[in-house]
Amino acid sequence: MCGSRRVQMVAGCSGMMAKQCVSAYPESTVTIFDLPKVVRTSRQHFVSDQDERISFCEDTCDFFKDALPQADLYILARILHDWTDQRSVELLVKIYQSCRPGCHIVIHLKLVGLVHGSKLNMLENSCGGNEQEK
């Protein structure tokens, strides 16, 4: 993240990771890009007005439909498993197209329990998500 001043949290959820980013990297600002309902919850319960380096997408903010703002760094934390492979690729291509020179993308996946040491045991999400084995 070093040198990344403008950070976009794609599906930033509670804002906890955004708080960690601005704490660890004081020169950075983070924008949480998520659906209005999620943004409202984050504002009410997790991110206060004192967190002035954390902002929220103020529009509809559906990352599949709306344009992504340019940033130095895009973070996708524990969201790709929510979508089919096709939707995940759509999102990654959209982020790639929003990248400017020197941009980075961080994908944070939560690995859930190994079954007999051979395969990930991930629950399928009701949105058609699946276990990523590739």
NORUR-V12090 format. One line per field, one symbol per residue. burial: + if it has 16 or more other C-alpha atoms within 10 Angstrom, else -. A space follows every 50 residues. Layout:
# NORUR-V12090
burial=???
This chain:
# NORUR-V12090
burial=---++++++++++++-+++-++-----+++++++++-++--+----+--- --+++++---+++----+-++++++++-+++++++--+--++-++---+- --+++----------------+------+++---
